[in-house]
Amino acid sequence: MGRRLWRLLSSLCLTLPLTASPLVVYGLPAQAMVPYVYLPQDKELEGAGLGIAQAAARLLRLGQAEDAARLAELTVRLLPEDPRGWVLLAEAELRSNQIDKAVVALGRAKQLDPNNAGIWFAEGSLALRNGKPQDAIGLLRRGLELDGKNAGAYFDLGNAQILLGNNEAALGSFEKAANLRKDFWEAINNQGLVLFEAGRSGEAIGRWQRVLKIKPDIAETSLALAAALYERSPADRAEALRLAESALAEEPNYVKESFQKEQLWGPRLRALTGRLLALPELKPTVERALANASSGDGDASP
């Protein structure tokens, strides 16, 4: 949001031992007619569970969330008292769009490890994603009481505060996030969003220019900066047009006001962007973006 919401579990640092034993499949005994059931010992069971968890984590990194969720479910069956498995399951369920299941898994993880700040942060992020910013603020603040140096949590907190109209508090949260993490361009970008709505256009322009020095191809920042420059001076018009064309080529969805609103753009920035995109010089660019934008019920900016 404002850039996208910070990843749900970016703060958790799931640490699974690299030396965990793999799951061992035992064959039948030589005398096949003799019934034989192998009952694994507790230590072997733990090793198997952690090995499966490692495999699930690898699948998540490869983007195979549904397969990861199946392995994570097996992990929590083998190790139901280990909160790490429940955290892993929560992330896999989230990435599979199984939101209700993710909530349940996180709740179980918190029962097992209530002082794990990352679990509180994850619940806060999930509440934010579910459109419950007030709940998110409470969860994130509790996590920050346990770990006050988590940049991602401050970023999510700022987004929740924007949704509740607490822009000054949001600016403070984004500033803390950017101070804690070098080159946290999403937090710097969102500072610009808040500053621009407050009428502090020069400061907003400075923030967005700083973002583009860190990461030059960010569509959201490019278009926001284009709108601010277009307003500032006729001398900046050529640069504003260039940035707008670049932004819409990179992410055509920003042509839609509804999409801008989803990213926490305020009414002042959205209105100004609409006037920019209505310029005749941008008509081909805007038409191309409208053709390439994702389908939805939102209106285009022009």
C-alpha positions, -999 to +999 in steps of 0.1 A: +000+000+000+014+033-010+039+009-024+024-025-015+020-037+020+053-049+034+056-087+031+036-104+059+065-123+074+095-103+064+103-097+100+101-133+112+135-148+102+124-184+103+156-202+114+156-239+107+188-259+114+207-267+082+218-300+096+183-313+103+179-349+093+159-357+062+128-379+064+139-415+061+117-440+044+122-475+059+118-505+037+100-538+045+120-564+064+134-593+044+108-618+056+078-600+040+052-622+057+063-611+092+043-580+102+066-552+111+058-516+120+086-491+126+079-466+153+103-436+150+119-423+182+112-387+193+146-374+181+141-390+147+106-375+145+120-341+153+146-344+126+121-355+101+098-326+109+125-300+106+137-316+074+102-313+059+100-277+072+133-269+053+118-284+022+087-263+026+107-231+031+126-239-001+094-243-020+081-210-007+113-193-020+106-208-054+070-196-054+054-230-050+031-219-021+005-247-023+031-275-023+048-256+006+016-255+025+011-293+022+046-299+036+041-273+064+009-291+074+029-323+078+055-304+098+029-292+124+015-327+126+050-340+135+060-311+157+027-295+169+045-277+198+071-260+176+059-224+167+083-222+137+062-248+118+030-229+124+046-196+112+058-214+081+023-228+075+008-194+080+030-178+053+024-207+029-014-204+035-012-166+030+006-170-003-020-195-014-047-170-005-060-192+023-064-162+046-086-178+072-062-208+076-033-184+079-051-166+107-056-199+126-019-209+121-006-176+134-029-178+163-015-212+172+020-199+168+013-170+192-001-194+218+031-214+217+055-183+216+036-152+228+068-132+232+078-136+196+076-101+181+075-114+146+043-133+152+026-101+164+039-082+134+026-110+111-008-108+126-008-070+123+001-072+086-026-098+081-052-075+098-041-047+076-045-068+045-080-078+057-091-041+060-088-039+098-063-010+103-073-004+139-067-040+149-034-039+129-022-009+149-028-027+182-010-058+171+019-040+155+024-018+186+025-049+208+051-064+186+072-032+187+071-033+225+090-066+221+112-055+192+114-017+187+138-019+158+117-036+131+115-014+101+088-035+083+065-032+113+069+006+113+061+006+076+029-014+082+020+008+111+023+039+089+000+024+063-026+016+090-024+051+103-029+065+068-061+044+064-074+059+096-066+094+086-037+099+111-013+113+085+011+130+109+015+098+129+020+079+096+048+102+086+065+096+119+062+058+114+076+059+079+105+081+090+113+055+117+112+027+092+135+046+068+159+054+096+161+017+107+167+003+072+191+018+047+175+025+013+140+015+025+126+032-006+090+021+001+090+040+034+106+071+018+080+069-010+052+069+015+067+099+033+062+117+000+026+107-002+018+121+033+038+152+027+022+160-006-013+157+009-002+181+037+007+207+011+044+202+016+051+196-021+088+206-021+095+180+006+075+154-012+094+160-044+127+156-025+116+123-011+105+110-045+137+121-061+156+103-034+136+071-041+144+072-078+181+075-070+178+043-050+156+025-075+151+043-108+123+022-123+096+025-097+063+033-115+044+047-085+072+071-075+078+082-111+041+091-117+037+108-083+068+129-090+055+137-125+023+151-111+042+171-085+066+186-111+037+193-134+021+214-107+053+231-096+064+249-128+059+250-166+096+245-168+092+210-153+065+200-178+089+181-202+103+161-173+068+154-159+057+140-193+088+118-195+082+104-161+045+098-167+052+079-199+079+058-182+056+050-152+026+039-173+049+017-195+062+000-164+029-003-145-002+005-166-026+000-137-015+034-123-037+050-151-067+041-129-077+063-101-091+033-082-057+016-083-040+048-071-064+049-042-056+013-033-019+023-030-029+050-005-027+080-028-046+109-013-073+129-031-050+158-039-024+137-056-051+117-075-068+148-087-035+163-099-025+131-116-058+130-134-052+165-149-017+154-159-029+123-177-056+143-195-029+163-214-031+157-252+006+149-253-001+118-231-032+106-249-014+077-268+004+067-235-029+067-215-048+048-242-021+021-243-021+019-205-059+015-204-056-013-229-029-031-208-043-024-173-058-053-154-095-056-157-116-042-128-144-019-120-122+011-113-123+043-133-094+056-152-077+088-140-084+109-171 
